[in-house]
Amino acid sequence: KKISDPDLVLKATVYWRHLYLYGSEFPAKHVFTVKLRARNDNVWVKLGVLRSDKNGKIEDDFRIPKEYDDTKYFEICLKDTKTGCKVCKYITRTW
């Protein structure tokens, strides 16, 4: 499976200082770098890495740095460390 598969599902929620990620149809047992930025900024912050399970599902949460406390709109990207492919999503924080 390629990360650009149209069946790929990525759900992301930002609540207070946490980013929650859930997904399916990812390539199985791949490692992804998770990055975040404010939608109006060019600076990306690496939040960490996650690994898809044998069924291609992901589920993880990451702490968002304090300097983003007043930011409402974000872009997040997951980059496959094996293939270099990435998937990105715009999200809005809920307080």
Secondary structure, 3 states (H helix, E strand, C coil): CCCCCCCCEEEEEEECCEEEEEEECCCCCCEEEEEEEECCCCCCEEEEEEECCCCCCEEEEEECCHHHCCCCEEEEEEEECCCCCEEEEEEEEEC
